[in-house]
Amino acid sequence: MFLVSFPPLVTAQCKAGIVGTFPHVNARTSEQFDQWLTDIKNSLAAHSASHPSATAAPYGVNLIVHRTNARFEPDLALVVKHQVPFVITCLGHPGKVVEAVHAYGGTVFCDVTSAAHARKSVDAGVDGLICVGAGAGGHASNQSAFSLVREIREFWDGCLVLGGGINDGHQIRAAEALGADLVYMGTRFIATQESNAQQEFKQMVIDSDVSDLIYTDRLSGVHANFLKPSLDKWGVDVSTLPPKAPDMSSLTDTTAKLWKDLWSAGQGVATIHDAPAVAALVSRIADEYDKACRLGPSQALRRSSTAA
Ligand SMILES: Cc1cc2nc3c(=O)[nH]c(=O)nc-3n(C[C@H](O)[C@H](O)[C@H](O)COP(=O)(O)O)c2cc1C
């Protein structure tokens, strides 16, 4: 997540046994990106050496494949140099990334918000699809996960990851029943000790419910969910803003205010009530998942994560 997923969050996630990823533009320069990749690799290698029975999960990088992103080419070269094991592409055609990452044996998944986008990614040779359904944080589709997953499963047998409003082990179990192999979680990890989000942002995620979200394309040119209290604080009324052309330069430093001060979160805010350490959160989610598997869906889904 832009301005949220920095190396402390990524390494904590991997050490807790889940894949931690970050958008390459979180590093302010390509030089810093290079250094972060070295630091992450060293930190995970040291952890795995000292925990042979609980080695770290792979880390990943999210590459913004958009013509307005001047960092794309130099940072793809750094991904290749460090042989980043897992690469996610978003906002553009993944073909070039697939070619470069497959050459060293890495894995490429592509973020998709529609079946049409999924078909293009499959044709480009990606190894997996990350289907981001309605209610997700950041740029989100308005297609229900129920509809999106089943539509994509009509033509895609490969690895499918589901994202959008997923916070707990019960939802992971439900995603599996729907046809997903893995899940993608963003908003839940904003409110963790290791996240780079400002304290006020974490608290807003905890205090907000779904009525505090606004789904608009007026801020970045692409529909995304934002926390209304953060817009109110800066006097931003999206109903008065003109349409904006999609411009991914808003994901870089030039207009960072959009993500730095006007905060995005998804419908997961409905059930986020704390900001735990990542290891404690992952352990709680694993317990919920086990319980959901043992109890079966009808009973499991009656129990909320905090009541588990
Ligand atoms: C604050 C925030 C920043 C995000 N930044 C990015 C980003 O830079 N690149 C990207 O591909 N997705 C970004 N996302 C979307 C996430 O990668 C993911 O698709 C989403 O968080 C999943 O839905 P959830 O938030 O409901 O769990 C962001 C999401 C949030 C909440």
The ligand as an SDF file (V2000), in Angstrom:
LIG
                    3D

 31 33  0  0  0  0  0  0  0  0999 V2000
   -3.8700    3.0960    1.6950 C   0  0  0  0  0  0  0  0  0  0  0  0
   -3.8300    2.1580    0.5300 C   0  0  0  0  0  0  0  0  0  0  0  0
   -2.8640    2.3100   -0.4360 C   0  0  0  0  0  0  0  0  0  0  0  0
   -2.8150    1.4450   -1.5340 C   0  0  0  0  0  0  0  0  0  0  0  0
   -1.8240    1.5980   -2.4560 N   0  0  0  0  0  0  0  0  0  0  0  0
   -1.7380    0.7450   -3.4940 C   0  0  0  0  0  0  0  0  0  0  0  0
   -0.6900    0.8700   -4.4480 C   0  0  0  0  0  0  0  0  0  0  0  0
    0.1760    1.7460   -4.3530 O   0  0  0  0  0  0  0  0  0  0  0  0
   -0.6460   -0.0160   -5.4800 N   0  0  0  0  0  0  0  0  0  0  0  0
   -1.5860   -1.0040   -5.6070 C   0  0  0  0  0  0  0  0  0  0  0  0
   -1.5120   -1.7920   -6.5470 O   0  0  0  0  0  0  0  0  0  0  0  0
   -2.5880   -1.1390   -4.7140 N   0  0  0  0  0  0  0  0  0  0  0  0
   -2.6790   -0.2980   -3.6650 C   0  0  0  0  0  0  0  0  0  0  0  0
   -3.6950   -0.4440   -2.7580 N   0  0  0  0  0  0  0  0  0  0  0  0
   -4.6610   -1.5590   -2.9290 C   0  0  0  0  0  0  0  0  0  0  0  0
   -4.1530   -2.8250   -2.2420 C   0  0  0  0  0  0  0  0  0  0  0  0
   -3.0340   -3.3010   -2.9200 O   0  0  0  0  0  0  0  0  0  0  0  0
   -5.2400   -3.9340   -2.2090 C   0  0  0  0  0  0  0  0  0  0  0  0
   -5.7120   -4.1870   -3.5120 O   0  0  0  0  0  0  0  0  0  0  0  0
   -6.4020   -3.5870   -1.3280 C   0  0  0  0  0  0  0  0  0  0  0  0
   -5.9610   -2.9570   -0.1610 O   0  0  0  0  0  0  0  0  0  0  0  0
   -7.1840   -4.8530   -0.9580 C   0  0  0  0  0  0  0  0  0  0  0  0
   -8.4170   -4.5450   -0.3890 O   0  0  0  0  0  0  0  0  0  0  0  0
   -8.6280   -4.2430    1.1880 P   0  0  0  0  0  0  0  0  0  0  0  0
   -7.9590   -2.9300    1.4520 O   0  0  0  0  0  0  0  0  0  0  0  0
  -10.0990   -4.1460    1.3040 O   0  0  0  0  0  0  0  0  0  0  0  0
   -8.0270   -5.3600    1.9590 O   0  0  0  0  0  0  0  0  0  0  0  0
   -3.7750    0.4090   -1.6580 C   0  0  0  0  0  0  0  0  0  0  0  0
   -4.7410    0.2540   -0.6700 C   0  0  0  0  0  0  0  0  0  0  0  0
   -4.7790    1.1110    0.4140 C   0  0  0  0  0  0  0  0  0  0  0  0
   -5.8230    0.9220    1.4740 C   0  0  0  0  0  0  0  0  0  0  0  0
  1  2  1  0
  2  3  1  0
  2 30  2  0
  3  4  2  0
  4  5  1  0
  4 28  1  0
  5  6  2  0
  6  7  1  0
  6 13  1  0
  7  8  2  0
  7  9  1  0
  9 10  1  0
 10 11  2  0
 10 12  1  0
 12 13  2  0
 13 14  1  0
 14 15  1  0
 14 28  1  0
 15 16  1  0
 16 17  1  0
 16 18  1  0
 18 19  1  0
 18 20  1  0
 20 21  1  0
 20 22  1  0
 22 23  1  0
 23 24  1  0
 24 25  2  0
 24 26  1  0
 24 27  1  0
 28 29  2  0
 29 30  1  0
 30 31  1  0
M  END
$$$$
